[in-house]
Amino acid sequence: MRPLDYERVYSALANYAIGIDAFEIISVPDLSRPLKHTVEALRGGLMPAQYRWTEEKTRRAYSYKDYGEWTRSIIVAAKNYFTDEEYPDKGGYIHSSSAAASSPDRSGLWEPSTDNTKRPYGRIARFTWRNNYHYLTERLQEMIGGLERELDISIRFRALSNYTSIPEKVLFAYSGLAAFGKNCVLMNKTMGSYFVVGEVLTDLPVDFTDRQFQPTGTPGMPDFSMCGNCTLCIDACPTGALFGKGSIDVNRCFQYLSENLVPVPHAYRSKWGNRLYGCSTCIDVCPYNSELEPSAEKHTIGYVGTGDDLINLLSYSEKQWQQRFMHNQLIIRDRLAIIKNALLCLGNYPSMGALQTLLVFLSHSSPTIRSFAAWALGKLGSTEGRKALERRLEEEKDISVLHEIGRLL
């Protein structure tokens, strides 16, 4: 097939860009320079061993895996997720009546009590309230279908979003639609940082000669010109995971710690707040996000709401857990990692209503869960909780749990 004119392809795609807030078509760039940066981060220990991410996997990802053999052009796209919804909790607690009003329909998963007492609430980071990745992937597939019909051609393609095996943020920045901030997050002057990105790898040859903005060469290191002298994100990071310009120690990032069943240092725990999943502090403080008007569609794909009543969450059966998070990206996370997060929240926002729940998890099969249940019980400060810790100390075999209980007694 002869290369198609860029303007013709772009105009055709625009006719089918329903639900997509920004898109662009790019040639297939050489990613050798960003690859070098990522490999250096790996070698410097800035990537957790938990990821099992090797240099070999990195080099394969930055050469487009098996898709590189046939990919001739790439469509990058963004979905804004900034809505006017707000967290219902005040200081980490909600009244049981407000939980019912602010939560999605869960088909009877739990019924809030009618006594209007305060209950600890865990927040889910804004970008996880819905499955915007799945939404964007579907829209991209529909866009390609429309392009095929309009141009009367068949296109080999692969639509992706949140696909970590391809450096999609690098590709999006290369398109000119966004730039990296010092928090390692993409920024766009219209959407701020409240958007997710996706891409379509295609075998469609495109002639970019007349494109008004034409990237050249290979993507290089960001210049952070959009940030200027601002360091708000670096200063606000709870653990100091951000340092320098565009560098992050993922081992210390709350986002990573919330995704995995890993220890959380004591120095970080009081800073954890009531994060049930995710962290967006470095995004929320960015000046580009402070003046944004909520404009995102409130679609229902993978909708889980802003968070959960922690005591109810910890009482879910496996079936209820699956029903609650089935179509959301949270479902791919280790359930025990989310339980660990909930226990951390309960330690920071104690409630006598959580006592029996904490006692149950003090006998959990996972030493990590037992350790966090013990910590939360210590923060609760009840006589019954202390007696339970004393009994557990006599029975416990795991050294990390023994150490945790020993700190409390």
Secondary structure, DSSP 8 states (H G I E B T S, - for coil): ---EEHHHHHHHHHTT-TT-SEEEEE-----HHHHHHHHHHHHTT-S-GGG---HHHHHHHTTTGGGGGT--EEEEEEEE---S-----BTTEEEHHHHHHHS---TTS----SS--EEEEEEE-GGGSS-HHHHHHHHHHHHHHHHHHHHT----EEEEES-TTS-HHHHHHHTTS-EE-TTS-EEBTTTBT-EEEEEEEE---EE-TT-SS---S-------TTTTT--HHHHH-TT--EETTTEE-GGG-HHHHHHSS----HHHHHHHTTEEE---HHHHT-HHHHT---------TT---SEEEHHHHTT--HHHHHHHHTTSGGGGS-HHHHHHHHHHHHHHS--GGGHHHHHHHTT-S-HHHHHHHHHHHHHHT-HHHHHHHHHHHHH---HHHHHHHHHH-
